[in-house]
């Protein structure tokens, strides 16, 4: 099956800084893919390249097997909600729908009107006077009514209060259940993505740290605690992601398909957040080792 | 809608498993009966803000277990109930359990010790049955 998003050695440099580096990944179609990473990890850069708003410095990216924004047909297949769900403050809700209908060949007018009705938005209201949650819902309505094959959202809920955040994700998931589309959404909070995504990409320090099915990631990662072990060697068949040691005890976060039978280890379950944080802090440590070199440059 | 789902994010149980448990629980208590319709996928994801595949997976497993059947374009319906003749005995048993709990409290036991004692006895009895 063609991937919703496929990147090969993708890189983007701003001046001397690489915002995205050596990024190779394949996000499956028909899924809700979460892109998670700390602020400044390169999430927005990756998404903007994916929709064709930015040109990569190196590498290639494809959406459903085609280069982004190559022609009108490709543009119509991709919906994009930029960071902070922007709308035109001076235009009314109805103006936004007219605008959407005019610009998008596959515009679903009936659905757009129905959604605005369900949300209880007044069509004559100016978008600039809507609440943050209502603005986000309007932006989502525009993106969905376009009836894209792939919907890309950049931190759609970051600036929303918890209730608006939940309502936004409820509407997004309803739309996914109703129309077959692939979704790629980013967040710096795992908690926002945990229930809605079935595939995860972790981006940190401009690089891809981890990709995979959420269920597979949860099943293959464990926390092991036991008597202090040699820091260089972990349990057989397990890949150590994070390790901390006291004089007597070792605590490891490991990845491995094999069950752990060694009775010396107490095996604990990890939440998705634990797994993601382990990879992020590993990326952070890798960054730290190069810090003295940067100081020399200064 | 006959039942409404909820999710406990701190339980450590996968969301699709929680949905399965809630359906089985409702079947066992007689809340869901043959012919009842489960929430549609759209309703369930709209209510819980979860991935549609989570609901689909739970429904597939319930179907595989022979408890529900999916009618394409219509919905998912209960085909078999888990409550049996024992349902009538629930009331008196619950009353016995209440009395026992009151007795445990009078003996000075707190929630944690009551739960521990119950689970311990439950497991021991289950072990004897197996042996």
Interface residues (C-beta under 8 A of the other chain):
Chain A: X31 X32 X166 X169 X170 X171 X173 X174 X176 X177 X178 X194 X195 X196 X197 X198 X215 X218 X269 X271
Chain B: X7 X9 X12 X14 X15 X41 X42 X45 X46 X47 X48 X49 X50 X51 X52 X53 X54 X55
